[in-house]
């Protein structure tokens, strides 16, 4: 059933333009809407009139377009396929499309990636791993100093807590996550307490209610896929495409296709629907409780506290010149990483990427026919990509606009010899990349979460994310790491 018009929405001016008297019935296809009582039997005011879907407008323009298209098509009121899809897409844009929030939020995410790149030389990635080598490290190289530049993503850094806490080159990630957590909680507590409220959850047909199993499977697939494919929407989509990486382009096409397939396919007719989706009665269980809010606050406090030892630690008197350089450069990364984290958190919440309806309205292409499709995610990815692309024009070797005077050989807050840009140079489009990103896309479509928004929701106390999705994510990441280690050992033998 598609959304229909209530006559109380009808603009008398539209009636006049049709040559009718004010208050006269308005022709829609081969059907008529006589008055408000005509739809009293359907409390939700959903109707289909002679095959033509019509929608409640934001203004008189959608109605005018509706009537114009119907008067200019076939006499029996049936819509030509091409015209119908144009009409449905237009209705979708007028209903839920939020381009300004998407562009602003995406720009903040791109600015976050740019801050991390230009000041620290690091890549913004919520998952996966990066390496500066032109290919994957083999087993012997992983034991050498040359391969020690290999870094892991923000969420996946919890899989190697000792390395994250002791390796000074990794400790900027603790500062990032701590600032992200504090910004997230401050925004929800003081700026907009209703920022994460999804009014359509449980009421719109295209917005599913993810089951317990859906969160578990989605987290498992996302963790495994992002670790195997070395990235997600941020690492490949915002940063990878910005440096014109064909590898990242292949990754984005893979996870987008899989995400659309999973979200569109998990419909009531899908055999997996009873397992991955649940009834509207489960909606209250998705919302934070006092207990989970406290747990989110405790996690944020623990991460913030973990930063202090690294900040207060002093360099030993007998340190070498290289150790001294590494120590000083690591200290210089703290403030830029915190600024980047704050921008990233704000970008996610401003763009509404933390709201499940925004994700499912884009990934589920079936919502186009229902007038519910929302391309806001395109604005987020596009604006973030543009800002990130501009930042690469200031990095030597990665600038498309060639200029030796405006490019940087060393990040702004770093000094040689250890201060370098850690930009991945792996160009291979291998099976791990494609399989991993397809698996990630399936998990994204099932649960509607990728690592960045999941961190935001976890720190604000959303129980299904804290207690179902993230534990499964870490298990999936661990399994993928075991697979990659096995592959490296086989290659070394």
N, C-alpha and C positions, 0 to 999 in steps of 0.2 A: 504494500500500500504506500502510495506516495503522498507527500504533503499537499494539501489543497488550500484554497482561498477561503477566508472568512469574509463575508460581505462587508463587515465593519472596516476592513482594510481598504476597500475600493475608493479610489480618488474620483470625485464627481467630475473633475476635469477630463479624466480619461473617458468617461461616459460621453461628455460633450464632443470630444474629438472623434467619436464614432458616429456622430450625428444623432445621438439619442438624447432624450430629455433627462435632466438630473433625476436620479433615483430610479430610472428605468432599469430593467434587467440587463446585465452585460453578457453578450454572447461569448462563449468560450468553446471553440471548436464547433461541435454539433450539440453541445449541452448548454444549459443555462444555470446560473445561480440566482434564484429568485429573491431570497432574503435570508436573514440569520437563522430563522427557524428551519430552513431547508437542511441545515447541517447539525441541527440539535441532536439528532440520533447518534451522531459520531462525535463524542465529547472532545476528541483530539483534533477535530476539524480536518481530517485527512480524507481526500477524495481523489478519484481519477474520473475525469469527464471525457467520455468518448475517446479514450486512448491518449488524451493530452494531459500530461502532468502540469500542475500549476502550484506555485509556492507563495507563502506569505512574504511580502516584499519588505525591504528596508525603506523604500520610497515608491513613488508612482512609476519610476522608470522600468523596473522589471515587469510590471503589469502592461505597460505600453508595448514593450518588446514582445511579450506573450501574445497580445492581441494582434500586433502587426504581423508576426510570423504566421499566426493562424489564418488571418485574412488573406495572406499572400501565398498560401499553399493550396492543397487540393480541396475541392468543394465538400467532400464528406468528412473533413476534419482530421484525417489521418496525417500524422507528421512524417515528412521524408526523413530518412535516417540521419543524413548529414545535418539538416536543420535542427532535428531533435537534440543531437549531441551538442551543437552550439548553444542551443537554448538551455540545456541542462548544465553545461559548464558555466554559462553566465549566471544562472541561478545559484550555483555553488559559490561563485565569487561573491555574490551579494549577501550570502547567508553567513559564512564563517571566515572568509579570507581576511587576514589581518596583516597587510603588507608593511605597514609602518612599524609595528612591533617586531615583525620578522626582520626587516632591514636593519633596525636599530640593534636588536639583539644579536643578529649575525655579525654586524660591524664590531660589536663589543668582543665577540668570540674571536674574530679576526685580529682585533687589536691585542687581545690576550696572547695569541700565537706570535704576533709581531714583537711584542715586548720581550717574550721569552727568547726569541731568535736574535734580535738585534742587541740586547743587553747581555744575555747569557750564552748565546750560541746554541741553545737547546731547542728541541722540537716539542711542541705541545701534543701529547698523545695520552689519552686516558687509559690505553691498554696496549698490548703488543710489546714490541721491542724495536730498538733502532741500532744500527751499526754504521760506522763510517767506512767500512770496507766496501769494495766494489762488488763483492759477493758474500755469500754466507761463510762464516768461519768454519774451517774444518776442525777436527778434534784436537789436533796438535796446536793449531793457532789459538784456540780458546784458552790454552794454558800459557800463552805468551803475553807479554806486555802490550804488543801491538793490538791484540784483540780485546784488551781491557776497556777500550772505548765503547764496547757494546753496553747499551743501557736498556732498562726495562721500563714499561709504561707505568703511569701513576698508580692505577688500581693494582696492577700485577706486582708492584714493588712490595706489596704485603706478603707475597709468596716468598720473598727473600728478605725477611726482616733484619737478619744479622748484617747482610751486605748493605742494606739501606741505612742502617744505623752506624755502621763502622766505615764504610767506603765514603770518604768525604766528597767524592765526585757525585754521589747519589743523594747526598743529604739535602740538596735544594728541593727535592721532591717532598720531603717532610714539611718544609716551610710552605710549599705550594698547597699541600693538602690541608695543613693547619689553617692557612689563610682562607682557603676555599670553604672549610667547615665553619669558620667564624663569620665569614661574610654571609653564608647561607642562613645561618641561624639569626644573625642580626637583621637581615632583610625580612625574613618571615615574622620575626618578633616585633620589629619597630617600624618598618616601612610599609609592608602590605601583608597583614596576617592572612588574607584570603588569596594570596598569590597562587597557591596550588589548588584552589578549589576548582573542580571540574563540574560545572553545572549540568553537563550533558551525560555524565557517567550514570548509567542506569536508566536513562530516559531516551537517548537517541538510538535508533536501530543499528546504525553502523559502528557504534562504539561498544566493543565487547567487554564483558566482565571476565577478566582472566582468572582461571581457577588456581588452586594451590599447585597442582601438577604443571599448569601452564607456566607459572613463575619458576618452578624448579627446572623444567626442561628448557625454558628460555634462558635462564641464567647459565645453565650448563653449556648450551650450544654457543652462547655469546662468549663465555670465557674460553672455551676450546677454540672457537673460530678466530677470535681476535688475537689469541696467542700464536696460533699456527700461521695465520695470515699476516701477522705483524702490524695490526692497526685496525681502526674502526672509522666511524664517521669523521672524527677530528683529525687523526693522524693521516689517513689517506685522503679524506674529503677536503678538509680545510688546508692542511699543510702540504700534502703530497701533490694535489692538483695545482697548487699555487706555484710549485717549482716545475710544472709541466712534466711530471713523471708519468710515463706510460704505464709503469707498474701500478701506480696508484689509480690511474684511470681504469685499468683492468679490475682492480679491487673494488672501486666504487660501482662499476657496472655490475659486478658479481653480487655484492651484498644488496644493492638496490633491487635487482631483479628477484633475488631470493626473498627479500623482505616483502615485496609486493605480492609475490606468489603465496607466501605464508599467510599474510594478513588477509588477502582476498580469498584464499582457499579455506580459511577456518570459518566457514559459514555454516549455518544449521544443516546443510546437506552434506557437509564434509564428515567422513567417518571419525575424524579426530575431535570433532566439535564437542562431544560430551565430556572429553577428557581435558581439553585445554580451555574451555569456557564454562562458566557457571551462571546461575540465575542472578537476578537483580537483588535478591535477598542477601547476597554476599557483599554488597557494596559497603555496609558499615564496617566489615572486617578489613577493608582496604585502607581505612582512615586511621590516622595516628591516635594512640591512646596515651594516657598519662605515663604509663610504663614505658612505651616505646619512645615517647618524647624524651624521657629521662635517659633511656639507653642511647639515643642519638646525641644528647648533650654530653654524656660520659665519653662516648667515642671521640667527639670533637675535642674534649678536654685532654684525653689521653694523647691524641695526635699533637695537640699544641704543646703538651708537656714533653713529648719526645723530641721536640725541636731544641729545647733548652740545653741539654748536654752538648750538642754539637756547636751551639752558639757560644757557650761558656768555655769550651775546651780550648786549651792553650797549646801552642806548638812546643815540642821538646827542644831544648837548647842545642842538641847535637844534630838537628835535622839538616838534610842535604838541601842544596839549592832547588832541586826539583820538588822536593817535599814542601819546602817553604812556598814555592810558587803555587803549588796545588792548594795548599792551605789558604793562602790569601785570596786566590781566585774563587774558592768555594765560599768564603765569607762574603765576597762581593756579589754572589748570586742570590743571597737571601732576600734582599729588598725587591729586586726585579721579579723574582719568582712569586713573592707575595702579592705584588701589584698585578701580575698576570693572573693569579688565582682569583683575585677579587673581580677582575674584568670578566673572567670565564664564568664565574658564578652568576654575576649580574646578566651576562648575555643569555645564559640558559633560561633564567626566570623571566626576563623581559620578552624574549621571543616565544615564551610559552612552550618550550620544548620539554618542560617538566610535566606537562599536562597530556595525559594519554590520548585524549580526543584529537589533539593536533597531529599526533603521529599516525593514528589509525585512519583519520580522515584523509591523510595523504597516501598511505600505503595501500589501503583498501580501495581498489579502483571501482568496485561495485557501488561505491557511494556516489559516483558520477551520475548514474541513472536515478539516484534518489535525491539529487540536488544537494548533497552533503560534502562533496569533495573539497578539500582545503589545501591549496598549494603553498601555504605559508612556509613550509620547510624549504621550498625552492628559494624563497627570499633569504632565509637564514643561511643556507649553504652558499648562495650566490654572493651575498654581501660579505660574508666571512672570507670566502675565497678571494674576492677582489682586494680586500684590505691586506690579507696575507700575501697575495701576489705582489702588491706594492712594496712590502717589506723586503722581499727577495731581490728587488732591484737595487738594494743597498749592500748586498752581500756579493763579494767578488767571486766570480765563477758561476753564479746563479742568476745574474742579471740579464734579462733580455735586452733592455735598453743599455747598450754598451757605453760605459763611461768610467775611465780609470780614476777620475777625480772624486766621484761620489760613492765609491764602493768601499766596503770595510774588509780588511784581511783578518781582523781580530774583533770579537764582540766589544761593545762599548764599555762594559764593566769588567773586561778580562784583559790580562796582560800576558805576553809570551814568557816562557815557551809553552806553558801548559794551557793557556787560554786560547781555545780554538772553536770554530764552528763545528758542531756535531750534526751535520746534515747527512742523512742517509744517501748513499750512492749506489745502492743495489738496484740494478736495472732489470734483473731477470724476472720474467713472468713464469713462475714455476707452478707445479701442481700444489705445493703447500699454500701458496698465495691464493689460488683460485678455489681450492677446496675449503681452505680456512675461511675465506670471505663469504662463500656461499653458506657455510654452516653458521657463521655469524648472522647473516641476513635472515636465515630461518629463525634463529633465536630472537632476533629483533622483531620479526613479524608476529611471533607467537606471544611474547610477553610485552612488546611495545617499549622496551627499554634498551638503551645502549649505555656504556659505562659512565659517561659524564652526567646525564640526568639521573642515573641510578645513585650516584654519589650524593647528589643534591637531595633526593628523596630520603636516602638513608640517614643523613645527618639531621633531617627534620622529623625523623621518627616514623616513617611509613613502614608498618610491620611486615608486609609481604616482601618488601625490598630488603629490609634488614635481616629477616629470619628465613627467607626462602630463596630470593634471587641471588644475593651476594654469596652465601655459602656455596651455592651451586656454581656460581661464577668462578670462585676460587678453585673448586674441584676441577672444573673444566680447564682452567688455565694450567693447573698442575698436571693434568693428563696430557695436554698438548705439549708441555715442556718435556714430559717423559718420552713422548713420541719423537720429538726433535732430537733429544739426546740419543735415542736409539738409532735414529737416522745418521747422526754424526759418527757414532761408533761403527756402524756398518760401513760407512764411507772410509773410515780410517783403517779398517781391517784389509 
